[in-house]
Amino acid sequence: VGPIGFSMYGLTNEENPVPLHKAVAILEHCYDIGIRFWTGSLDYGTQRYNSMHILNQYFDLHPDHIDKVVINIKASWEPLKHRSGISSFDARKGLEQEIKRMLELAGKRKYITIFTPTRLRPDCKLAEIVMELQYWRNWNAIKGIGLCEASAEAIECADLMIDVALVEVEMSVISPEPAKKGILDMCERLGIPVIAGAPLSHGLLTSSPPSSLSENDHRHELPRFQETNFAKNRSLAVRTLRELAHQFFDNRTISELSLAWIHSKGALAVPSSTNLEHI
């Protein structure tokens, strides 16, 4: 899949989505330069335009690429609970409906490699989640099962029941919690690939200050993007990384240095971008 992956998160931003033909062109560019691990979600965008609509168009144009790209699709049952009329939380029912929705969107296109339910709620019973996913895998509806933001203990427990295809965590040079909490060590011991989401800390290392973000940008909800926190985090992180890049890494960019750090930890970074040049 190459030394780096690609997150489709930014392509279907509800406020400023990338037009379908341009989004497909970005995936074509990723493929051409050897980026062959793509992660998308039913929740990236809207029901009318999300990651799978882009993938459908891409594989309609390039059906011969289906076996040459690894596609990880994530889904959350929380929003579905409200729009489907489920009155109480039912993890297995929520997963069933999300998987059915995913398969309906994909149609006859068999490009989904791995299905990963997003962050597990504390009241979820892991065994129930795993058994529901294994049921769909046994029916060949999904090929692999991933975990997202799971603890080291949950990963070890799940590995006893199924073959875990990957574990996705939020990890960056300024958010190294997965390394500190034993997640990386556990995955290495079990031979499970680690996918590092938000490797540039949701743009904190590269973007403009919170005042420049649109009103509905989800980053306003992140503590690190509050005005006072952002200034401190940005100043410390950027200054330190720039000094390191200047002294030891031939003036590499902050993005390059941050992604290299993740690679050194044995994880696959999946940054997102809507700019071909940045990719």
Disulfide bonds with the S-S distance in Angstrom:
none
